[in-house]
Amino acid sequence: MNQMRRASVSVALATLGMAALSGFLGGCRTVPTDPTMGRYTPAVDAACRVQFSGERADVLEQIAAKPDLEECDQLRIVHCLSSNSGFSEDHTRVLATLVRNPATTVRTRQVIGAHLDQIVAFSEQRAEIARLLSDNPPDPIQPEPAPQP
C-alpha cells in the first residue's frame, strides 16, 4: 500500500513537472508577423486585462489618443470595451477620445455605432458618442494625383 502511494505521488510530481516545463517552454512567443497586430496591440491587450475599470480606461484613453493608431488597434480597443464590464462613463470617455482621433477609420466608427448599446449603458452617454460620430466625420480619402506626362 505504501509503495502504491509512493508511486502515485511520483507520477503526480512527474506530471506536474512536465506541465510546468511545457508551460515555460510553450509560453515562448515569436515576433508577430500577423497583419492584425498593430504597433500598440501589446499595450491594448495588457490594458484589457487591468481589473479596475478606471485604470483600464485611463490606459486605453492614452492609447486611443495616439495619432498613429492603426485600425486593428482601434478595433481592439472597441472590442475590449464591449467585452469588459466597467463603468459606462469610463467607456464613454475612451470612445470619445477614439472618435475625436483623426486616425480613427470609417470601419472603426461603424463598429462603434453598431455596438454602442453593448458598450455604453446610459442613453445620454450613447447620444453623446452618436453626436461625436456625426460631428467629427472622418477625413475624406484623398484621390491619387494624376501622373504627370
Number of C-alpha atoms within 10 A of each C-alpha: 6 7 8 9 10 11 12 12 12 12 12 12 12 12 12 12 12 12 13 12 12 11 11 10 10 10 9 7 7 6 5 9 8 7 7 13 15 19 12 19 19 12 14 21 15 13 21 22 11 14 12 13 19 15 13 23 26 15 17 29 20 12 23 29 19 16 11 14 21 19 18 17 24 29 19 20 26 23 16 20 26 18 12 16 13 19 15 16 16 20 26 22 16 23 28 21 19 27 26 17 18 16 19 26 20 14 12 20 22 12 14 24 15 11 15 21 13 12 25 23 16 12 11 10 18 19 13 12 22 17 12 16 19 11 11 12 15 17 11 7 6 6 6 6 6 6 5 4 3
